[in-house]
């Protein structure tokens, strides 16, 4: 009975959205927003918003779905708690059950204060937070080279993205390997968010989700061993609020 009711609610909500633009009070529908891709999401083909919602409602653990009109992609999230991360993305729409929450993310590392263990040919730490993937920071060849950014205040960090430099030899791109990604409230109080084995390739875009959302002000990258460290850009996505979107 409860399952049938859920299916009916999704259908009614999506019909209201697609035909009249009104909203069913039991659901929230958000334009230009998409569920963030993760190991909990599945992208499948769908012909319409309605079909996407029906596919979600047919799965026990899915209560949030996003649909792209342009690509006909339906992104189903099965976290089982409905508190999912979303990003702004024009052309998508997201439907979620009321009385559950979505998590909105904001990039918080851009143009923030950054340092590195050494500087090779004036390629400083700020090159990795300048918003330009065609520039890059670069350390000297040394033991455990690192790069660290101060976000300016404490955030709940959810995701970290690293862009490898996009020029050089194949072996240059492969220098990004055995990388520890640390977060913490202070430079002396950091813990591991993720470890990247690698090796990366030139121009790679790497995504790392911190399993536990914790308060942190600093993000640090450290290579294990004696290497050069160079990355084009580091983006840090943090929770800005956890509430149902209207």
N, C-alpha and C positions, 0 to 999 in steps of 0.2 A: 504493500500500500504506500509506504513512504517512498519507495523507488519510483512508483508510478506518478506520485505527486511531484517529485523532483523533475521528472521528464516533462510533465505538463507545464511546470513553472518555467523551465528553460525555453520551451517552445513559445509560450505566451510572451515572455520577456523579449525574445528575439523577434517575434512577429511585430510587437509594438515598436521596437527599435527600427526595424527595416521598413515599416509601412507608414507610421504616423509620427515617428520621432519621439513619442512619449515613452515613459519608463514604468515598468512594473515595480511597485514599491518593495517587492521582496528581493529585488536585484539592483545592482549598480552597473551601469554601462558607461565605460570611459572611452572617449574617442582619442585617437592619436597616442595610444599607449599599448605596449605589448609586454607579455610575460617574458622575463629574462630567460634566455636559453640556459639550461643546466642539465645535470644528469637525471633530473626529475621530469624533464619536458620531452615531448615527442611532437615532431612536425609531420603532419599528414595532409594529403590533398582534401580540399573541401570545396563544394560548389557555391556555398553561401554561408552567411552568418548563422542561419538557422541550422544547417547541417552540422556546422562546427559545434554549436551548443548541444545538439542532440548526441554527438559523439562523446562529448565531455560527460553529459548526464548518464550515459550508458556505462561509465566506469565508476566503480565505488569510491575511489580515492580522488576523483577529479571534481573540483567545484569552481575552477577558474580556467577560462579559455580565451585565446586571442585569435582574431581572424584578419588576414590581409586580403583586401579586395583585389589588389593589383596582382598578387602572386598566387592567390587561391590556397594559401597555406593556413592551416588550422594548428595552432600550438596548444597542446593539452598539458596541463600541469597536474602531477599526481603526488604532491607532497603530503596529502592526507590531512593537512591542517588549514589549508586555504590562505595562509599567510605567505604570499609569494612576492618575489621581487619583480618590479616592473620598471621599464624604461620608456621615455618618450620616443615615439616612432610614428611619424606621419603615415597615414594610410591604414593603420591597424585600429582595431577596437577590441576592448576587453570587457567581458562580462563576468561578474563574480557574485556569489550569494551574499546577501546582507547579513550582518552580525558576524562576519568574518573580516579579515583584514588583508590589505595588500601592503607591501613594503616598497616605498619609493626611494630610489637611489639618486645620489648626486655625486658628480666627479669633484673631488676636493683637493687634488694635488696640484692643479694648474697654477703655475707662477708662484709656488710656495718656496720657502727657504730650503735649500738642499746642499749637502756636502758629500765629498767622496774621499777615499783614502789617499789618493794622489791624483795629479792632473797631467795628462799627456797632451802636449802641444796646445795648451789653452782650451781644450775641450772639457769645459767645466760641468759641474753637477747640474747647473740650471738648464743645460741643454735638454735634459730629460723631462723637464716640466714646462717647456715653452710652447707646447701645443703643436709642434712641428715635427713630424716623423722623418723629415729629411735632415735633421741635425741630430747629434748624438753626444753623450758624455763618454769619456775615455780615461781610464786610469793607466798608470805605468804597469809594467810586468812586475808583479809582486805576490807575496804570500797573502792569501785571503783578501783580495781587493773588495772594497765595499762602496756602496752608495746609499745615502740615507736622506729622507725628506722629513721636514717638520711641518705638519699640517696646520700648525698654529693653534689648534685647540683639539680637544678630545672628540672623536667620532666613533660611531659603531660601524666598523669597516666590514663590508660584505664581500667585495670583489676587487681583485687587483689585475690590471692588464699591463702586459709588457710588450713593447714593440722592439724587435731586434733591428739593428742598423740594416739598411737596405743596399749598401754598396760595399764592394771589396771582393776578395776571393772567396771561394766556397769554404775554405778553412777559417776565414775570418768570421763568417756567420756561425760556424760551429764552435767558436770560443764560448758561446753562451750555453753552458752545461754545468751540472752539479751545483745548482743555484739554490741557496736558502732564501726564502722570502719571510722576513720576520716583521711582526708588528708589536707595539707595546705603548704604554703610557709615558715611558721615558727611554732614553738611549741605553740605560743600564737595566731596564726591566722588560726585555723583549722576549717573545716566544714565537715558535714556528707557526706560520700560517700555511705554508705549502713548500714542498721541495720539488724542483724541476730537474729531472735527470738529463734530458736532452740527448744529443746535441740539437740546437736550433739551426734553422737555415736563414739565409739573408732575407730580411723582410717579414719574418714570421711575426704573427700577432698571437700572443699567448695569454690565456685566461686562467685565473686561479681563484677559486671560491674558498674563503675561510669557512671552515665547517661550523665554527661557533662564532657568532657575532659578539665581539667584545670591544670595550672601550679602548681606543688607542689613539695616540697622537703622532707616532712615528712609524714609518715603514722603511725597512732596510733590506737591501739586496747584498748578498755576500756569496762570492764564488769560493768553493772548496778547492784548495791547492794553490799552485803558483800559476797565475794567468793574468791576461789583460781583462778588464771588465769594461764593456761598452754596450749601451742600450740607447735606442733612439728616443723612447718615450715611456713614461710610467704613468698610468692612470689609476687612481684610487677611488673606488665607489663606496659611499657610505650611506647608511640609513638616515633619511631626513625626517621621516615620521612613519608611524605605523597606525593606520586608520582606514576605515572604509571610505573609498572615493565616491563622491556623488557627482 
